[in-house]
């Protein structure tokens, strides 16, 4: 699925979900957001620097990540949307 015109973000939810994926920038302030290329972080190591570190530098080998969803994933009860740096995107895509 194409990520043209979408931005890479880290989303957290009220249900303690932490997800990386690509979203329509016009929808980033919604409580329900559709993502493509989504995957979740089940555990991040302290060396990452918290969940915001996943947006700043991305996951490392000590993190546990879920598989990438091949289609659309819908995040509900969104509590935060954080832009990802190019470094973080490269790390998420490399895992």
Residue frames as qw, qx, qy, qz and C-alpha x, y, z in Angstrom:
[[0.000, 0.890, 0.456, 0.000, 0.00, 0.00, 0.00],
 [0.419, 0.540, -0.010, 0.730, 1.37, 3.41, -0.93],
 [0.411, -0.619, -0.388, 0.545, 2.41, 5.93, 1.68],
 [0.251, 0.335, 0.243, 0.875, 2.41, 8.85, -0.77],
 [0.234, -0.576, -0.131, -0.773, 1.02, 12.02, 0.87],
 [0.763, -0.576, -0.284, -0.069, 1.09, 10.33, 4.29],
 [0.034, 0.757, -0.507, 0.412, 3.38, 11.17, 7.20],
 [0.665, -0.034, -0.710, 0.232, 5.18, 8.73, 9.54],
 [0.371, -0.614, 0.226, -0.659, 3.97, 8.99, 13.13],
 [0.271, -0.035, -0.893, 0.358, 3.96, 7.24, 16.46],
 [0.522, -0.448, -0.217, -0.692, 0.47, 6.92, 17.96],
 [0.066, 0.015, -0.874, 0.481, -0.46, 6.03, 21.52],
 [0.475, -0.423, -0.530, -0.560, -3.94, 5.03, 22.66],
 [0.527, -0.505, 0.295, -0.616, -5.91, 5.00, 25.90],
 [0.981, -0.112, -0.015, -0.160, -5.57, 1.21, 25.78],
 [0.544, -0.648, 0.472, 0.246, -1.77, 1.44, 26.19],
 [0.823, 0.394, 0.312, 0.266, -1.13, 0.77, 22.52],
 [0.161, -0.744, 0.342, 0.551, 1.99, 2.19, 20.87],
 [0.749, 0.446, 0.468, 0.145, 1.93, 2.11, 17.06],
 [0.152, -0.476, 0.417, 0.759, 4.16, 3.29, 14.23],
 [0.493, 0.473, 0.694, 0.228, 2.66, 3.88, 10.81],
 [0.138, 0.047, 0.322, 0.935, 1.71, 6.39, 8.15],
 [0.113, 0.659, 0.665, -0.334, -1.32, 8.67, 8.41],
 [0.212, 0.723, 0.363, 0.548, -3.08, 11.41, 6.50],
 [0.299, 0.029, -0.342, 0.890, -1.77, 14.63, 8.08],
 [0.338, -0.349, -0.171, -0.857, -5.26, 16.14, 7.95],
 [0.768, -0.387, -0.426, -0.282, -6.53, 13.37, 10.27],
 [0.511, 0.205, -0.633, 0.545, -3.80, 13.58, 12.93],
 [0.164, -0.213, 0.444, -0.855, -6.04, 15.32, 15.49],
 [0.721, -0.193, -0.357, -0.561, -8.87, 12.78, 15.35],
 [0.595, -0.417, 0.580, -0.368, -9.67, 10.32, 18.18],
 [0.857, 0.132, 0.497, 0.037, -9.85, 7.52, 15.60],
 [0.170, 0.762, -0.459, -0.425, -7.09, 7.40, 12.98],
 [0.952, 0.282, 0.117, 0.017, -6.53, 5.01, 10.06],
 [0.247, -0.725, 0.575, 0.286, -2.91, 4.01, 9.52],
 [0.904, 0.394, -0.165, -0.034, -1.10, 2.13, 6.78],
 [0.592, 0.453, -0.539, 0.391, 2.13, 0.22, 7.30],
 [0.502, -0.678, 0.243, -0.479, 1.24, -0.01, 10.98],
 [0.720, 0.001, -0.650, 0.242, 3.08, -2.07, 13.56],
 [0.543, -0.798, -0.038, -0.257, 3.04, -2.01, 17.32],
 [0.275, 0.502, -0.676, 0.464, 5.76, -1.90, 19.92],
 [0.778, -0.417, -0.458, -0.104, 5.16, -4.53, 22.60],
 [0.689, -0.626, -0.050, 0.362, 8.22, -3.58, 24.65],
 [0.432, 0.799, -0.194, 0.371, 10.84, -0.88, 24.35],
 [0.751, -0.149, -0.334, 0.550, 14.16, -1.01, 26.12],
 [0.308, -0.857, -0.178, 0.373, 15.17, 1.81, 28.46],
 [0.473, -0.258, 0.353, 0.765, 18.02, 2.68, 26.07],
 [0.225, 0.564, 0.587, 0.536, 15.41, 3.97, 23.59],
 [0.073, 0.016, -0.207, 0.975, 14.41, 6.76, 25.98],
 [0.359, 0.367, 0.564, -0.647, 10.74, 6.04, 26.55],
 [0.551, 0.546, 0.630, 0.043, 7.94, 5.93, 24.02],
 [0.263, 0.932, -0.024, -0.250, 8.94, 9.32, 22.60],
 [0.295, -0.567, 0.678, 0.363, 12.36, 7.84, 21.88],
 [0.576, 0.264, 0.755, 0.171, 10.57, 5.50, 19.47],
 [0.396, 0.870, 0.293, -0.002, 9.59, 8.61, 17.48],
 [0.083, -0.925, 0.304, 0.210, 12.98, 10.30, 17.86],
 [0.059, -0.586, 0.780, 0.209, 15.41, 7.45, 17.16],
 [0.781, 0.136, -0.459, -0.402, 13.21, 4.41, 16.59],
 [0.917, -0.346, 0.146, -0.131, 13.35, 0.93, 18.08],
 [0.096, 0.650, -0.753, -0.035, 16.56, -1.00, 18.60],
 [0.556, 0.129, -0.811, -0.124, 17.31, -4.72, 18.76],
 [0.084, -0.033, -0.827, 0.555, 16.29, -4.86, 22.39],
 [0.499, 0.137, 0.173, -0.838, 12.71, -3.82, 21.57],
 [0.293, 0.214, 0.929, 0.077, 9.92, -6.26, 20.73],
 [0.335, 0.294, -0.174, -0.878, 7.78, -5.29, 17.74],
 [0.686, 0.337, 0.594, -0.253, 4.70, -6.77, 16.15],
 [0.488, 0.218, 0.650, 0.540, 4.37, -7.55, 12.46],
 [0.114, 0.228, -0.180, -0.950, 3.52, -4.87, 9.92],
 [0.533, 0.478, 0.593, -0.368, -0.15, -4.83, 8.95],
 [0.381, 0.111, 0.645, 0.653, -0.49, -5.28, 5.16],
 [0.020, 0.671, 0.566, 0.479, -3.64, -3.14, 4.95],
 [0.161, -0.636, 0.060, -0.752, -5.31, -0.43, 6.98],
 [0.439, -0.291, -0.715, 0.459, -5.15, -0.41, 10.77],
 [0.232, -0.749, -0.215, -0.581, -7.53, 1.77, 12.78],
 [0.343, -0.012, -0.609, 0.715, -6.25, 3.23, 16.04],
 [0.361, -0.718, -0.459, -0.379, -9.08, 4.12, 18.43],
 [0.550, -0.819, -0.140, 0.083, -9.04, 6.36, 21.51],
 [0.646, 0.417, -0.141, 0.623, -5.87, 8.08, 20.33],
 [0.481, -0.806, -0.187, 0.292, -4.04, 9.94, 23.11],
 [0.192, -0.768, 0.317, 0.522, -1.00, 11.22, 21.20],
 [0.789, 0.549, 0.180, 0.207, 0.34, 11.54, 17.67],
 [0.372, -0.765, 0.314, 0.421, 4.05, 12.29, 17.34],
 [0.626, 0.725, -0.265, -0.112, 5.95, 12.95, 14.12],
 [0.901, -0.224, 0.228, 0.293, 8.80, 10.51, 13.53],
 [0.066, -0.788, 0.443, 0.423, 12.26, 11.64, 12.50],
 [0.706, 0.515, -0.435, -0.216, 13.88, 10.17, 9.38],
 [0.100, 0.432, -0.860, 0.253, 16.22, 8.24, 11.71],
 [0.517, -0.007, 0.685, -0.513, 13.27, 6.70, 13.53],
 [0.795, 0.412, -0.013, -0.444, 11.49, 5.80, 10.27],
 [0.509, 0.531, -0.675, -0.053, 14.63, 4.04, 9.03],
 [0.118, -0.277, 0.876, -0.378, 14.87, 2.07, 12.29],
 [0.669, 0.173, 0.475, -0.544, 11.19, 1.04, 12.20],
 [0.764, 0.508, -0.195, -0.347, 11.44, -0.01, 8.55],
 [0.327, 0.555, -0.763, 0.048, 14.69, -1.95, 9.12],
 [0.401, -0.231, 0.788, -0.405, 13.34, -4.20, 11.85]]
